[in-house]
Amino acid sequence: MAKATQSTFERPAHVGERAWALAGGMTLRQLAGQLTSIDPGRYQQLAGEDIAAAVARGEIGGTGLVGDRLGELQAVAVANGHPPLLVKDDGRRGYYQIAPFPLYCFDMDLVRRAHAEAAGDAHLAGVTLVRLTCDYAFAQNQGRTQEGGLISCPMFMSDVTRASTEGLVASGRIAVVLKHMGPYQYTAGPDYTALPIERTEFLETVLPRYAGGFEAGAHGVMMSFVALNGVPAHADPFLRDLTRERAGPGAIIESDYDGIYELYGGFGYAASPKEAALRGFREGGIHIDLCSLLFLTHLPALVEEGRIDEEELRVRAAEILELKDRVGVLDDPMLGTAPDREQRLLERPAPAARELARASVVLLRPKAPDPAVLPIPTSGDVRLCVLGPLADQDPEDWLGAYSSHGNRHLERVITPLAGIRRHWPGATCARGCDYDDDCDGAEAEIAAAAALAAEATHVVVFLGEPHAWSGESATLAEPRLPFVQRRLVEAVRRANPEATLVVFVTAGRALHIPRKIEEAADALLWTAHTGSFAGEAIADILAGIAEPSGRLSHGLPFADGITSGFDTRAVRTDRPAVPVVAGSATRRQRNHWCAYYLGLGARWPAAYAFGEGYSYTTFAVSDRALDGGRLSVSEGTTLTARARVTNTGSRTGTETVHLYYQDMVCEERVPRLLDRLGHRQVTLAPGESATVTFTVTPAMLAKYGRDWEAGRRVWPDGDPGANPDRLYLVQHEGEALDAIERFGDAPCVLTFTVEP
C-alpha cells in the first residue's frame, strides 16, 4: 500500500485541526478513499468484492444506497480506526413521507419549513448530505423538469433554492450540494444534452438559479453530464472556480454518477480512465468521485509519478473530513441506526409537508369565484363521482421521481380517491381510461365510466402523466395529454351535461390543456406530483377547507407540440412575439407577430402564464406608484415601487404580486423582453388591504455586456429620456405581456429613467 510521506504540509485556514490530523495519518490510498463514494451494489460490480472489505481498509469515504447495512458499515469503519462514511441522498422532500417539489408555492417561509422537516427525516435516517436540483429545462420534453427545471424564472428558482437550503442547513447537521452545475437540459433531445449556449447566457440564465443556495450556505455542487463551450463540466476550471468563489474555501465538488469515467468513455475528452481521473481531480476540482472508483484506483499512482502533488490530495481529503466534522459525522458515527428508526420515520409529524401540498395546487378556472362550482358542499344532496387513471390506480404516481424512500411505503400515500372519501364517503370511482391511446377495451372503459358519471351531481376527473413519464431517462418525443384521456372528459360531459365537472391535470412537465377539456370543464386545476399527502390536499381544496394559493412557475403552452418559446426572458428578436415599440405594429403585414404557428394564429404561445392561478376570493391591485422617476448608477440611488392589494371577495385568501422590469433600449447587448425582479405575497381577510413594496437598486438591473469577463454592470441608454424603462406590478406575467402590447398604456406600468 502506497504510504503518504511524513513531510509537514501547512494546514489551510479553512480546515480544522481535527480533520487535518486525520488526513495526515492516512496512506495515499486512504486519502483517495475519502474522495470515493459508492453504494454496495456498484462497488461489488466494479471491484468484485463486498464493500465492507474496502471500508475496513479505509478506502471508502461515503455511500448512498446502503439500506439495512448502514450500521454494519459504519461499525466496520470505526472498528478499524477509520472515519465514518458520509451518507448522501436526494432527500429534500422527506424520507418516507414525501412533500412536493416546491414548484408552485410562492410562500418561501413554508418552503423553508418543509425542508427543515426533510432535514429532520434525513438526520433520523443517518443521511448527512442532501442534494438540491437547480436545473433549467429549456424544452418540456425533458423528463427531469419536475425536479425544478420547470421553473422558468432564475430569480424565483434562486428564491426557492435559498429557502430550501436554509431549511436543510438550519440544524447544522446536513450538508447541501446544489446540482447539476452546467447548462443542463437545454434541448428537446434526450437527457444529458445541452444547448451550445454562449457563456454569457449561462451566467445570466443558469447560474443565478444557484445564487440563493450559495447565499444560504450550500456547501458545494454536483457537476452535470454536459459540456459548456466544449469543456465537460467534470473537468472545467471555469465551473470549478465559480463554485469556489460562491461557496467559499473548501467548497465541495461532487461528480455525478460515473461522471469522471465519462470524460474518457463518453466525451472522449481524456485518453484513458487514468487521465480522466487526473483531469477530474485537477481541472474539475472534484472532491467526491461518485461510483466510478477512478480516484481510488489512480490518484495514488498519479501522486507517486509526480503528476499530482501529495499536498493537494491531502488538502482535498481534509476538506471532506472537515465537512464530516462540521455535520457531526465524526462524533456520531452510528447516526441513523437506532432500532426504532423505521417506526419513528413513519410516525414523524409532517405539518409543513401537508401545507406545502395544499399550496402546490393551482386553480386555473374559473378565474372568478363561482360558489356553484367550487368549493363542493360536504353535505346535502351531493353525489360525487371520481374518475381518471390518477385517481387511485398507483400511489407512486403522486410521489413522482426522486422521492427518496417513499416508494417503500406506498400505503402511506393518500391518493385523491382516499382523500375525497374522507369528506364524501359515498363517492363512486372508476378508472375510465389509462395512458395508452391504442389500448384494447379503451372505448368500453370510457363508456362504463361515463355511465357511472351520469348519476352524479359532481364529477372529478384526474388526468395527466404517470410517475414513470418523469425523471431520468424519461424524455418524451411528443409530450401531450393522452388522447384517450381527452375522450374520457368529452364522454363524461355528453353523458351528464348538468353535473359540475372538475378536471385535474397532473404532470412533471408543462403540457397543453386542450380546448375541448377547457370547454367541458367547469373547473380546471393543475398540479405536479404532490407527494404523500396529495389526496388530502386536493380534497381539502375541493371542500373549501383550504384556499387555493398555488401559482404557476412557468407557462403552459397553447397547443400540442410547443415545448419551448414561452419564456419571457428570451432575448428580443427582430420579429418580436409582441410589439414593443409604438409604431412597430403598423409596419407588420400580418398582425404584430410574423412568426406564426400555422393554423393557430399569431399570439404569445402560452395559454397560461407564469404566476397565474386563482382563488375562491378576488383581489384588486391599485395605487401603483414609484417614489421617484430616476435611478442613478453613479449616485447609487434606489427606487421603491408599491401597490395596494385588497381582498374584494367573501373569503380569506392569499394573493401574489410580481415585479417585472423591461429594459426598453440597451445599446450594448440586445435586451430581454422581460426580467422578473421578485414577488410579494399577502394573506387578507374579506375587505382587508395591504401595501406591498419592492426596492429597486442598480445592481438588480445589471447584466453582462459583450465581454463577459468584464462582469455585470448597468448600461444606461444614450438618451434615457427618449426611451424610459418600465416596471410592471402585476398578478401574473400575462398582465405584463398585455401591457406591452398596449405600448405601456396600462395601470400596471411604472416608468423611470436609468442614468449613468
PyMOL commands that set and color helices and strands:
alter all, ss='L'
color gray80, all
select helices_A, chain A and resi 17-24+28-34+40-47+51-56+67-79+108-125+145-147+154-169+199-206+208-215+233-235+237-247+262-265+273-282+294-304+310-326+341-347+351-358+395-398+406-412+416-423+442-453+467-469+483-495+515-520+534-543+585-587+698-701+708-710+720-722+733-741
alter helices_A, ss='H'
color red, helices_A
select strands_A, chain A and resi 36-37+62-63+86-89+129-133+175-181+220-223+227-228+231-232+252-254+289-290+362-365+384-387+428-430+458-464+500-506+523-527+556-557+606-608+619-626+630-632+639-647+653-662+675-684+689-696+703-704+712-713+725-730+749-755
alter strands_A, ss='S'
color yellow, strands_A
deselect
rebuild
show_as cartoon
